[in-house]
Amino acid sequence: MYPPDATPPQVLTVKTLE
């Protein structure tokens, strides 16, 4: 959904937890 260069830190954290 979000491009790697534009991915917010919150989304990255959620994906890491998930």
C-alpha positions, 0 to 999 in steps of 0.5 A, a space after each residue: 500500500 505505502 511505498 517504502 520511501 513514504 512509509 510512516 514509522 508507525 506502519 513499519 512498527 505495526 508490520 514488525 509486531 504483526 
